[in-house]
Amino acid sequence: MFGKKSWKKKRLQEVSGDLNPKTVADLYAQLKDYPDFTHFEYKGSRFHCWISFFRSLVDVDYVHRDILSYLSEQSVHSLSDIQNRLPIEKLIRTKDVSEIQSKLLRNYVIIQEKEHDPDCLIVPMIPIVRRQVVQPEIETSIIGPKEGFVEALDVNLSLVRQRIPIPQCSVEEVTVGKISNTRVSLIYIEGIANEENVNTVRQRIRDLEVSSLIDVTMLADLISDNCHSPFPQFIDTERPDRAAGAVYEGKIAVLVDGSPSALILPSTIVEFFSAFDDYFLAWHIGSGYRLIRLFFVVLSSVAPSLYVAVLTYHYQLIPKELLGSLILSRSIVPFDPIMEALILEVMIELLREAGARLPTKVGQTIGIVGGIVIGTASVQAGLTSNVLLIIVAMSALGSFITPNYRMATTIRFLRFPFLISAGVLGLPGLALCITFFICHLLKLTSLGRPYIEPIYPLRVTDLKDAFIRLPYSAQITRPMFLRPGDATRSNPRRIRMKRGPRQPDIDE
């Protein structure tokens, strides 16, 4: 029994990474059972060496072309000759076994003169080709840039750095995960980003004690101010232009290796309903779309609950002209309004989930045909009324209009507690439930900053890019809640001076 427990403990230590090899021979002994691990002796014309790498992490064609071709030259006699002649940057020569182990599990090749020689030359290699940069799938761009993040961290850093070509753009890298050793990068502009925000993010990430980190959404849940809140406190985006624009404002962008999206923090609730395409339109049109978005999001949250509350407890509020149509539509429905609404809401969620899990073309067909067939059949069967079907369909469209997917799921979730409270207590119950969520939003923070700013606390200057978007010439300062080091965004007087006076046309 004791031996079995000790074996389990030792195996757990190996998996968790606590048991590190002492020598290079121990390291190769642990890795020899991996089918994709390559460890062989290369015999050149004058120099023999041992080469080790993972075939799944390194492109073998580059190894043959960029390394083995130089090892076969007559002038190569030692690792120093390879280090001086090999035309590859950032070559590392070390005897540290932990560093050799870490590099082997990345895109690196290890070269040794002898098989178990502790003196190793670490050569960076081009990794396996991954998904190419394509247009974002969720945050689709109509008139803006068409590039989207991919799963490779270096590619994502390149996409952001191309849009911030200044030396003040600082990139810090942190390794998270005892087993996964996932690379996490923080991007901000020195002198603009608030030092307190940067230190808070840096400290929260470094204090994480997790075994693995797979995606940026896991990181958002781990470092958020309130992980129990249904509201997302950080914006996740798959658009490099939006991440770069947020960094210019004084925010911090966080990238995770293996995740095709970035975190923008801190964030406010109003920003979740702002599409980045609003900035590529005229400010009148962009503001109009933003107001329409906000109005229908609020309407989609409370419309089914208002229907249930009014028909159950407050039918006196229904106009006489509309009362007859409602009575006629519900005359054959055997359920209470609350059950009727819940049945339709669950059907809508089932159609949405089925459409999301199926292939794109099939999912669109299922969503359209299924919605029409189920809606028509449920009305003809007397399970639901025509009026409620229209309200629920309008609410579903209103929730889909939200640009951010995580906030859209939160809006759809809110409809259920609103429905239940309206069905139990009527309008007072709905008002009580709404008051509860408003109080929750008042207490919620994003990186220690007010979540519903600029509504509370009221900041008039930040309202220029909240519910509406004023022209760029009117947005002369960065958001106040960020407390940026340099609050000035532009100087409209200098812009007007450079334009000069208007010259009359020749016909005038």
C-alpha positions in Angstrom: 0.0 0.0 0.0 2.8 2.4 0.9 4.6 1.7 -2.3 1.5 2.3 -4.4 0.9 5.6 -2.7 4.5 6.7 -3.1 4.3 5.8 -6.8 1.1 7.8 -7.3 2.8 10.8 -5.5 5.8 10.5 -7.7 3.7 10.3 -10.8 1.7 13.4 -9.7 4.9 15.3 -9.2 6.1 14.4 -12.7 2.8 15.6 -14.2 2.7 18.8 -12.2 6.3 19.7 -13.1 7.7 19.6 -9.6 10.1 16.8 -10.4 12.7 18.3 -12.7 15.6 16.3 -14.3 19.0 16.8 -12.8 21.0 16.1 -15.9 20.6 16.1 -19.6 20.7 12.3 -19.5 17.7 12.3 -17.2 15.9 14.7 -19.5 16.4 12.5 -22.5 15.4 9.4 -20.5 12.0 11.1 -19.7 11.4 12.2 -23.3 12.5 9.0 -25.2 9.0 7.5 -24.9 7.4 10.4 -26.8 6.7 9.4 -30.4 7.3 12.9 -31.8 10.7 13.4 -30.0 13.7 13.1 -32.2 17.2 12.4 -30.8 19.9 11.3 -33.2 23.6 11.5 -34.0 24.6 13.5 -37.1 27.9 12.6 -38.7 29.3 15.4 -40.8 32.5 15.4 -42.8 34.7 16.6 -39.8 32.2 17.2 -36.9 29.9 14.7 -35.2 27.1 15.9 -32.9 23.8 15.0 -31.4 20.6 16.8 -32.4 17.3 16.8 -30.4 13.9 18.3 -31.1 10.1 17.7 -31.3 8.9 17.0 -34.8 5.4 18.3 -33.8 6.8 21.7 -32.8 9.6 22.3 -35.4 9.4 22.2 -39.2 11.7 19.4 -40.2 12.4 20.9 -43.6 14.0 24.0 -42.0 16.1 21.8 -39.8 17.6 20.0 -42.9 18.0 23.2 -44.8 19.2 25.7 -42.1 21.1 23.5 -39.7 22.3 20.2 -41.3 23.6 21.9 -44.4 26.0 24.1 -42.3 27.1 21.2 -40.1 28.4 19.3 -43.1 30.9 22.1 -44.0 34.6 21.5 -43.6 35.2 24.5 -41.4 32.9 23.3 -38.5 34.8 21.6 -35.7 32.9 22.6 -32.5 29.8 24.2 -31.1 31.6 27.6 -31.1 32.1 27.3 -34.9 28.4 26.5 -35.3 27.4 29.5 -33.1 29.6 31.8 -35.1 28.7 30.6 -38.6 25.0 29.6 -38.3 22.9 32.5 -39.9 20.2 32.3 -37.2 19.6 35.0 -34.6 19.3 34.5 -30.8 21.4 31.4 -30.5 21.7 30.3 -26.8 24.6 28.3 -25.3 23.8 27.0 -21.8 24.3 24.1 -19.4 21.1 24.8 -17.5 19.0 21.6 -17.7 15.7 23.5 -16.8 16.3 25.9 -19.7 17.1 23.1 -22.1 13.9 21.4 -21.1 11.8 24.6 -21.5 13.3 25.3 -24.9 12.8 21.7 -26.2 9.1 22.0 -25.4 9.0 25.2 -27.6 10.2 25.7 -31.1 13.9 25.0 -30.5 16.5 22.5 -31.6 19.3 21.3 -29.2 22.8 20.5 -30.5 25.5 18.7 -28.4 29.0 17.5 -29.2 28.3 14.3 -27.1 25.0 12.6 -26.3 25.0 13.5 -22.6 27.2 16.6 -22.7 25.7 19.3 -20.5 27.0 22.0 -22.8 24.3 22.6 -25.4 23.6 25.0 -28.2 19.9 26.0 -28.4 18.8 27.0 -31.9 15.4 28.7 -32.5 13.4 27.3 -35.4 10.4 28.3 -37.4 7.4 26.5 -35.9 4.8 24.4 -37.8 2.7 26.5 -40.1 -0.6 27.4 -38.4 -3.8 29.1 -39.4 -3.3 32.1 -41.6 -4.5 35.6 -40.7 -8.1 35.8 -42.0 -11.1 38.0 -41.4 -12.7 37.8 -37.9 -15.7 35.5 -37.7 -17.5 37.0 -34.8 -16.6 40.7 -35.0 -17.0 41.0 -38.7 -15.7 44.1 -40.4 -17.8 45.8 -43.0 -15.6 48.8 -44.0 -12.7 48.5 -41.6 -9.6 46.3 -41.6 -10.1 42.7 -42.4 -7.4 41.1 -40.3 -8.1 39.0 -37.2 -6.0 37.4 -34.5 -4.8 33.8 -34.8 -3.6 31.2 -32.3 0.1 32.2 -32.6 1.2 34.7 -30.0 4.1 36.1 -32.1 1.8 36.7 -35.1 -0.7 38.5 -32.8 2.1 40.7 -31.4 3.1 41.5 -34.9 -0.4 42.5 -35.9 -0.6 44.9 -32.9 2.9 46.3 -33.2 2.3 47.2 -36.9 -0.4 49.5 -35.7 1.6 51.0 -32.9 5.1 51.7 -34.5 6.5 53.7 -31.6 9.3 52.9 -29.1 7.0 53.7 -26.2 4.9 50.6 -27.0 5.9 48.2 -24.2 5.4 44.5 -24.3 5.9 42.4 -21.2 5.8 38.6 -21.2 4.8 36.4 -18.3 4.6 32.6 -18.1 1.4 31.2 -16.5 0.6 27.6 -15.7 2.7 25.1 -13.8 2.1 22.5 -16.5 1.2 24.4 -19.6 3.8 27.3 -19.2 1.6 29.5 -21.4 3.0 32.7 -22.6 1.0 35.8 -21.7 1.9 39.2 -23.1 0.9 42.7 -21.8 0.9 45.6 -24.3 0.6 49.2 -23.2 2.2 52.6 -24.0 4.5 54.0 -21.5 3.6 57.5 -20.5 0.0 57.1 -21.5 -1.2 54.0 -19.6 -1.8 54.5 -15.9 1.0 52.9 -13.9 -1.5 51.7 -11.2 -3.5 49.8 -13.9 -0.4 48.2 -15.3 0.9 47.1 -11.9 -2.5 45.7 -11.0 -2.7 43.6 -14.1 1.0 42.5 -13.8 0.6 41.5 -10.2 -2.7 39.6 -10.7 -1.2 37.6 -13.6 2.0 36.8 -11.7 0.1 35.7 -8.6 -1.9 33.1 -10.5 -1.3 29.5 -9.4 -2.9 27.3 -11.9 -1.9 24.1 -13.6 -2.8 25.3 -17.1 -4.1 28.3 -19.1 -5.8 27.5 -22.4 -7.6 30.6 -23.5 -7.8 34.3 -22.8 -11.3 33.9 -21.5 -9.9 31.7 -18.7 -7.5 34.5 -17.8 -10.3 37.1 -17.8 -12.2 34.9 -15.3 -9.1 34.5 -13.1 -8.1 38.1 -12.9 -11.5 39.8 -12.9 -12.7 41.8 -9.9 -15.8 39.7 -9.4 -15.7 36.2 -11.0 -19.3 35.5 -9.7 -20.9 38.3 -11.8 -22.7 37.4 -15.0 -21.4 40.6 -16.6 -18.0 40.4 -18.4 -15.6 42.9 -16.9 -13.1 42.9 -19.7 -13.7 43.2 -23.5 -12.4 40.3 -25.5 -11.8 41.1 -29.2 -10.4 39.3 -32.2 -9.6 42.5 -34.1 -6.1 43.9 -33.9 -7.3 47.4 -34.9 -9.6 47.5 -31.9 -6.9 46.3 -29.5 -4.4 48.9 -30.9 -7.1 51.7 -30.6 -7.6 50.7 -27.0 -3.9 50.8 -26.3 -3.7 54.3 -27.8 -6.4 55.4 -25.3 -4.3 54.3 -22.4 -5.7 50.8 -21.8 -3.9 47.5 -21.6 -4.1 44.7 -24.1 -3.4 41.1 -23.0 -2.6 38.3 -25.4 -2.4 34.6 -24.6 -0.5 32.1 -26.7 -3.0 29.7 -28.3 -5.9 32.1 -28.1 -7.3 34.0 -31.2 -8.5 37.0 -29.2 -7.1 39.7 -26.9 -8.3 41.2 -23.6 -8.9 44.9 -23.3 -8.9 46.3 -19.8 -10.2 48.1 -17.9 -13.6 48.4 -19.7 -17.0 49.9 -19.0 -20.4 48.5 -19.7 -21.2 51.0 -22.5 -18.2 49.9 -24.5 -19.6 46.4 -24.9 -22.4 47.8 -27.0 -20.1 49.9 -29.3 -19.1 48.2 -32.5 -15.6 49.3 -33.8 -17.2 49.9 -37.2 -18.9 52.9 -35.6 -15.6 54.8 -35.8 -15.3 54.2 -39.6 -18.7 55.9 -40.3 -19.8 59.5 -40.0 -20.3 60.4 -36.4 -24.1 61.1 -36.9 -24.6 57.6 -38.5 -22.3 55.8 -35.9 -24.2 57.5 -33.0 -27.5 56.5 -34.5 -26.6 52.9 -34.8 -25.2 52.9 -31.3 -28.5 54.4 -29.9 -30.5 51.8 -31.8 -28.3 49.1 -30.4 -28.7 50.2 -26.8 -32.5 50.7 -27.1 -33.2 47.3 -28.5 -30.9 45.6 -26.0 -32.9 47.1 -23.2 -36.2 46.3 -24.9 -35.1 42.7 -25.6 -34.4 42.2 -21.9 -37.7 43.4 -20.5 -40.3 43.0 -23.3 -41.3 39.4 -22.6 -41.4 40.1 -18.8 -43.6 43.1 -19.4 -46.0 40.9 -21.4 -46.1 38.3 -18.7 -46.6 40.8 -15.9 -49.3 42.8 -17.6 -51.4 39.8 -18.8 -51.1 38.1 -15.4 -51.7 40.9 -12.9 -52.1 44.2 -14.6 -54.5 43.7 -17.6 -56.1 47.1 -16.8 -53.0 48.7 -18.4 -53.9 47.2 -21.8 -55.7 49.6 -24.2 -59.2 48.6 -25.2 -58.3 48.5 -28.8 -55.6 45.9 -28.2 -57.4 43.9 -25.5 -59.6 42.1 -28.0 -56.7 40.9 -30.1 -54.9 39.6 -27.1 -57.9 37.7 -25.8 -58.5 36.2 -29.2 -54.9 35.1 -29.6 -54.9 33.5 -26.1 -58.3 32.0 -26.2 -57.0 28.5 -27.1 -53.7 28.6 -25.2 -53.9 26.2 -22.2 -50.9 27.7 -20.3 -50.3 30.7 -18.1 -48.4 33.6 -19.7 -45.3 32.7 -17.7 -45.2 29.1 -19.0 -46.0 30.2 -22.5 -43.1 32.7 -22.5 -40.7 30.1 -21.0 -41.6 27.6 -23.6 -40.8 30.0 -26.4 -37.6 31.3 -24.8 -36.3 27.8 -24.4 -37.1 27.0 -28.0 -35.3 30.1 -29.2 -32.2 29.1 -27.1 -32.3 25.6 -28.5 -32.4 26.9 -32.1 -29.6 29.3 -31.4 -27.4 26.6 -29.8 -28.2 24.1 -32.6 -27.3 26.7 -35.2 -24.0 27.5 -33.5 -22.8 23.9 -33.1 -23.6 22.8 -36.7 -21.5 23.8 -39.7 -22.1 27.3 -40.9 -24.4 26.7 -43.9 -26.4 24.0 -42.2 -26.7 26.1 -39.0 -28.1 29.0 -40.9 -30.7 26.7 -42.6 -31.6 25.1 -39.3 -32.1 28.6 -37.7 -34.3 30.0 -40.4 -36.4 26.9 -41.2 -36.6 25.7 -37.6 -37.7 29.1 -36.4 -40.5 29.4 -39.0 -41.7 25.8 -38.7 -41.6 25.7 -34.9 -43.2 29.1 -34.5 -46.0 28.4 -37.0 -46.7 24.9 -35.6 -46.7 26.2 -31.9 -49.3 28.9 -32.8 -51.5 26.5 -34.8 -51.3 23.9 -32.0 -52.5 26.5 -29.5 -49.3 26.3 -27.4 -48.4 30.0 -27.7 -50.1 33.1 -29.0 -49.2 35.2 -32.0 -48.4 38.3 -29.9 -46.0 36.6 -27.7 -44.3 34.9 -30.6 -43.6 38.3 -32.1 -42.3 39.7 -28.8 -40.0 36.8 -28.2 -38.7 36.9 -31.8 -38.0 40.7 -31.5 -36.3 40.1 -28.2 -34.0 37.4 -29.7 -33.1 39.8 -32.5 -32.4 42.5 -30.0 -30.0 40.3 -28.1 -28.2 39.2 -31.3 -27.5 42.9 -32.1 -25.0 43.1 -29.3 -21.4 43.3 -30.8 -19.7 41.4 -28.0 -20.6 37.7 -27.7 -20.1 37.4 -24.0 -22.3 40.4 -23.3 -24.9 39.0 -25.7 -25.1 35.7 -23.7 -25.5 37.8 -20.5 -28.4 39.7 -22.0 -30.1 36.4 -23.0 -29.5 35.1 -19.5 -31.1 38.1 -17.8 -34.5 37.5 -19.5 -35.1 34.3 -17.4 -34.9 35.9 -13.9 -36.9 38.9 -15.2 -39.6 36.5 -16.6 -39.8 34.5 -13.3 -40.0 37.6 -11.1 -42.7 39.1 -13.4 -44.7 35.9 -13.4 -44.5 35.7 -9.5 -45.0 39.3 -8.4 -46.0 41.2 -11.6 -44.6 44.6 -12.3 -43.3 45.1 -8.6 -41.4 41.8 -9.0 -39.9 42.9 -12.3 -38.9 46.3 -10.8 -37.4 44.6 -7.8 -35.3 42.3 -10.0 -34.1 45.2 -12.2 -33.2 47.1 -9.0 -31.1 44.2 -7.8 -29.1 44.1 -11.1 -28.7 47.9 -11.0 -27.3 47.7 -7.5 -25.0 45.0 -8.6 -23.7 47.1 -11.5 -23.2 50.0 -9.2 -20.8 47.9 -7.1 -19.1 46.2 -10.0 -15.7 47.4 -11.0 -13.3 46.6 -13.8 -9.7 46.6 -12.6 -10.8 48.8 -9.7 -12.5 51.3 -12.0 -16.3 52.0 -12.0 -18.0 49.6 -14.4 -20.9 51.9 -15.4 -18.8 55.0 -15.9 -19.6 57.6 -17.2 -23.2 57.1 -15.9 -22.0 56.7 -12.3 -19.9 58.5 -11.3 -21.1 61.1 -13.9 -18.3 62.3 -16.1 -19.5 64.6 -18.8 -16.3 64.6 -20.8 -16.5 60.8 -21.2 -20.0 61.0 -22.5 -18.6 62.2 -25.8 -17.9 58.6 -26.7 -20.5 56.6 -24.8 -24.1 56.6 -25.9 -23.2 58.7 -28.9 -19.9 59.3 -30.7 -19.0 62.9 -31.3 -16.6 64.0 -34.0 -12.9 63.3 -33.5 -12.3 67.1 -33.2 -14.5 67.2 -30.1 -12.7 64.3 -28.4 -9.6 66.1 -27.3 -9.0 64.1 -24.1 -8.7 60.5 -23.3 -11.2 58.8 -21.0 -11.0 60.2 -17.5 -11.7 56.9 -15.7 -8.4 55.5 -17.1 -6.4 58.2 -15.3 -3.9 58.3 -18.3 -0.4 59.7 -17.9 -1.1 61.9 -20.9 -4.7 62.9 -21.1 -4.5 65.0 -24.3 -5.5 63.1 -27.4 -5.5 65.9 -29.9 -5.4 69.7 -30.2 -8.3 70.9 -32.4 -6.8 74.5 -32.6 -3.6 73.2 -34.1 -5.6 71.2 -36.6 -7.6 74.2 -37.7 -4.5 76.4 -37.9 -2.8 73.9 -40.2 -5.8 73.7 -42.4 -5.6 77.5 -43.1 -8.3 79.8 -44.3 -10.7 78.7 -46.9 -9.7 79.7 -50.4 -12.6 80.9 -52.8 -13.3 78.8 -55.8 -12.3 80.2 -59.2 -16.0 80.5 -60.1 -16.7 82.5 -57.0 
